[in-house]
Structures are given as structure tokens and as C-alpha cells.
Amino acid sequence: MANTTVPKIKAMLKDEKQSHFTGMDFSGLDLSGFDFSEKTIAATNFSNCSLRKAKFSQAFLAKCNFRSSDLAHADFSNANLKDADLCLTNLENASFSRAKMDGAKLLRAKCKKASMSFASMVGCDFRQAKLDAVSFHGADLSKTDFTDAETEGASFKNAKLDGAKGYK
């Protein structure tokens, strides 16, 4: 369970002096539409959250747990999601353009129509993910595991796939 409340998070985000939220527990909260852009939120628990249309542009989110969260239409452009847990998430129409996601886990994530263009996703785990119509244009997908992933209509144009497993 979360160790804070939605009103407290709103107040923290409005406080210009507070840019670090490391190690917090936001699990189970409805944070849809919140703007976490340019914040440091490493190792924070966002599991089972509603984060529809949330903004994480240029945020530092290394080792965050987003497991089983709804992140549809969220913006993670230019964010750092190294080693983040995005398993079982809804990422439909989310943007990860130019994000740094090396080592992130996206097992069984629903990513339909997500943009992952020019993202660095070395060693990501996309096993059993739904990647229909995802754009991986120019992404670095080296050593990524696509075993049993659905990739119908996905674009891998100019993507780097050295050592990728399960890619069709």
C-alpha cells in the first residue's frame, strides 16, 4: 500500500524545491494525468497504479516498479527507465521515444501502438508482450528477448537487433 496520499503527491509536485521522490511507495493510487517530468523518482513503487496520460518526460525512473499499472497514453519520452519493471502493464499508445530502457522488464505488457522510436532497449525482456503496431524505428534492441511476443504490424525499420531472441 502507498505510504502517501494523492493530495500530498500533488503538493510535492507543485513544490519547485522538491525534485526527488526516490524510494517512495505510490502503489494502487490513481495518478492519471500527473506530470512527473524532469523529476528523479528512482526505485519508487508505482505498481497497480492508474497513470493514464501521465507525463514522465526526461524523468529519472531507474529501477521503478510499474507492474500491473495502466500507463495508456503516458509520455516517457527521453526518460531513464533502466532496469524498470513494466511487466503486465497497459502501455497502449504510450511514448517511449528516445528513452533509456536498458534491462527493463516488459513481460506480458500490452504495448499496442506505442512509440519506442530511437529508444535504447538493450537486454529488455518482451517475452509474451503484445507489440502490435509498435514503432521501434531506430531503436537499439540488442540482446532483447521477444520470445512468444506478438509483433504483427510492428515497425523495426533501422532498429539494431544484434543478438535479439525470438524476433520475427
Buried (B, 14 or more C-beta within 10 A) or exposed (E): EBEBEEEEBEEBBEEEEEBEBBEBBBBBBEBBEBBBBBBBBBBBBBBBBBBBBBBBBBBBBBBBBBBBBBBBBBBBBBBBBBBBBBBBBBBBBBBBBBBBBBBBBBBBBBBBBBBBBBBBBBBBBBBBBBBBBBBBBBBBBBBBBBEEBBBEEBBBEEBBBEEBEBBE
